[in-house]
Amino acid sequence: MFESLKQRLNAFVGGVTEKTEPKLSAVTAVKAAITGRAKLTEADIDDVLSQLQTDLMSSDVSVETAEHIVTRLREKLIGFEVDRNSMSEEIKKAVKSVLAETLTPEKEVDLLESIRDGPRPYKILVLGVNGTGKTTSIAKLVKLLKDNGFSVVLAAGDTFRAGAIEQLQEHAQRLNVKLVSHQKGADAAAVIYDAVEHAMARGVDVVIADTAGRMQSKANLMEELKKIVRVNKPDMKIFVGDALAGNDAVEQATTFNEAVGFDAALLAKMDADVKGGSALSIVHATGKPIIYVGVGQKYGDLKRFDRGWFIDGII
């Protein structure tokens, strides 16, 4: 997992610290030889930082996020006093610090805590384009919530795509939860409203609503999504992105955030051969946290996203 990003970042650390090319500048090397410590100069890190920016972008890190990471590393490392014998570990700490900063959202979100403290029924709206693993991620969320003692109703708000209602119905039957649906082509806002009414009448804790996959090119669907939000006033909007989609996932997240806003992201297919850059870029581009990642095909394969786990996996 994250092998591409891991290789790029560790190559950067090696590029700064190796005695062979690229070398420390002559002045820095002499100081290090005499005192055992020396301050890094721009000449020591310029080439490797330029290479790092290119490498990050080839690992699905967006241009803007790659520039941010390189700029922050330059600020941290120029004038940074290092011990020649432990330089590698010191540089790694600096890199980890910048990555942690990049992955820190404007506001932290704890889904389970929000539900415990929130209204009944608690309304979750799930957003994302088709093919990202959105429906499967909804099923995994149902399993997570049921395991934590919450009752759940599903709303088949994707009335646009053929087979979407049937697909969600299959998951609902397997997980033993109620699905509220209308016919294909129905008003999605009305479907979700009915699901909320059903949950309210029966004391159900949470409503999770699916929506049609859409992008900015589907103006009518984006307008429908705005109507859903306006009518149903969800308590939490979760964007589902495909970890394999790279910069496409970042573009999708940015589009949804600008159109209707979302509170948190879930990255599906994180168990596949992902490069890892989309996670960094989504948080940096939107300011919203990644709260869960899909790590397998089973309903229980939903892992709470942890910055430390992610960073330790790549550096």
C-alpha positions, 0 to 999 in steps of 0.5 A: 500500500502507498508504495509509489509515494513511499518510494518518492519520499524516502528517495527525498530523505536519501537525497538529502542525507547520502554522502554520494550525489546529491552531496551536501554543499562543501561548506556544510560538509566541512562544518559537519565534519568538524563539529558533527552538526551543520545547518542545511543550506538552500544548495543542500536541498534545492535539487532534491526538493525540485525532484520531490515535487515532480515525484509527488505529482507522479504519485497522484498528489495534485500540483497545488498540494505538491507545491505546498509540501515542497514549500513547507519543507523548504521553510523547515529545512533551510537553516535546519541544524542537523547531526551528521550521524542522525541526519536521516531520522531528523529529516524524516521527522521534518517530512512527517511534520509537513505531511501531518500538517497537510493532512490536518483538516479545518475541522475534525469530524467524529461520525459516531460521536456526532450521531450520539450527540445529534438529532433523531433521526440523524441524516447522512447524505452520501455523495460521489460519482458512479463507479467509486464504490459509493454503494458498497461504502454505504453498506459498510457504513450501515454495518459500522453503525449497527455494530455500534448500536444504532438502528439504520434506514436506507434511502434510495436517492439514486433514482437516475441510474438503472439498477441503483435501487436494486443494488442498494436493496440487495445490501439492505436485505443482507444487512437486515435494514429497511430501504425506502425507495420509489420508482426509477426517475422519481424525485430523489428529494421526496424519496429521502424525505419519506425515509426520514419520515419513516425513521421518525415514526419508528424511532430509527436512529440514522437515515443514510441516503444514496444519491445519483453519481454526478459531476459538473457536466450534469447540471440537472443532477447537481441542481437535484442534489442542491434540492435534496440538501435544501429539502432534507437538511442533512446532518452530515454530508459524506463524499466517497472518493476512489483512492485509485482515481488519483487527481480525478478524485481530487477534482471530484471532491473539489467540485462537490465541495464547491457545489453543495459542500461536504463535511467529511470524505471516505476513500474507497478501494484503499486496499488496492495498489494505490499511490496514496497522493489523493488522500493528501490532496483531498484534505489539502484542497477541501479542508475536509477530513478523511474519516474512513477508508475502505480496505477490503470487499467485506462489510466490515472492511471499513477502517477509521482513517488515522493520520499517523497510520497513513504517514508511517505507511509512507515514510 
